[in-house]
Amino acid sequence: MHTTFRAGYPHRMSPIATLDIGGVRRLALARAGLLNPSWTSLPAKAGRAPRDAALQHIRRTGYLQLDSVSVTGARSHGIVLASRLVGLDRALPEALLTPGGGLVEYWGHEASWMPQALYPALGWRRQRYRTHPWWGDLIDQNRDKVDALLKRISDHGPVRVADLDGRGGQGWWRPKLSKKIAEALWSSGDLAIRERKNFIRLYDLAERVIPDRYRRDMPYPEAVRVLMRKALDGHGWASIRTLASTWRLRDRPAIKRALAELTDAGEVVPCTLHTHPTQKPRPGWIRPADLELAARLRRARPRAEKGVLLSPFDPVLWDRDRVQRLFGFALKLEIYTPAPKRRWGYYCLPVLAGDQLVGRVDLKAHRKQGRLEVKARHLEDGVPASASVATDVALTRFAEAVSLAL
């Protein structure tokens, strides 16, 4: 790592730090709590306060992406937390979203659980989603049904979508429309997800779920600055593309203005990523404290035989282009690929060993038999012999986390 000076980047004479792939990769893992957690003060064990430990990890990145697939014995959010917290009860991740629990479910880059303190920074999205991005002006076009739903919830309490459909689809609530309206009202901020039971959403009025202080929308420029800080807090180093993708924020001028203001305030600095001597350096951003951390991480010696399985939607992995760049790992989810055409498997979990992704395993939980089936395991080309040991260690740890026997 070194620092040079270059005029006009991004808007004046600015110091340009540089990192290589290894430095950015280790920094990303450290910020995510996947190297020695002491580097960034995150817990490594569930301990006596497992909920607090889980919330510390969620606050770090600002989100815990949700996915309904549970074929491995845990859904994605459970896999993410189990990969970081030894001894975590497998039931806890499913029960994290509760009234007064400090989390809210809303749109990040996908539907996610996030700290309630971030909800005001996404007010611009709720305003834009008054017209739903997929279904158009669903709320105003179905005003009678919208008003009826809001009155029902106000008078009788929270509901599931299934509660609205009626037996056999009778009445004016058609199943497809009821789900769309409930989700549109959640996206616009009129409703909130009170909790999930068996991963099914329970919709309630937002004012009964989210404290008043978090329902006051931030001014847009301030919100963008908050989101950029939080994205860098979780990623370590990131390009503008990754920063934008973290929150699905497509307003590049607003992002650039926010980064310029954060640079002026000394909160971030421009930092280029050098990938190869023959390739053009990739511009990005980093917090000064993380530049110092990256320098310290050069001395780290991650244990290559100590493997752990990661969710394909892990905060380190959901950005597939970033995974390819930092790890040289082609991460592809083959759920929607016909079985005969799959190369890896239905729902593969990557294996992290030290600071490398060394393979992937395709698992299937047989809960009634208390068994975890390893349908396939693949090692990457050129990985050391310790990768097989790391995979064994990772499988054993995961089986314990989901309370199944290999």
Secondary structure, 3 states (H helix, E strand, C coil): CEEEEECCCCCCCEEEEEEEHHHHHHHHHHHCCCCCHHHCCCCCECCCCHHHHHHHHHHHHCCEECCCCCCCCCCHHHHHHHCCCECCCCCCHHHCCCCCCCEEEEECCCEEEEEHHHHHHHHHHHHHCCCECCCECHHHHCHHHHHHHHHHHHHHCCECHHHHHCHHHCCCCCHHHHHHHHHHHHHHCCEEEEEEECCEEEEEEHHHCCCHHHCCCCCHHHHHHHHHHHHHHHHCEECHHHHHHHCCCCCHHHHHHHHHHHHHCCCCEEEEEECCCCCCCECCEECHHHHHHHHHHCCCCCCCCCEEECCCCCCCCCCHHHHHHHHCCCCCCCCCCCHHHCCCCCCEEEEEECCEEEEEEEEEEECCCCEEEEEEEEECCCCCCHHHHHHHHHHHHHHHHCCCEC
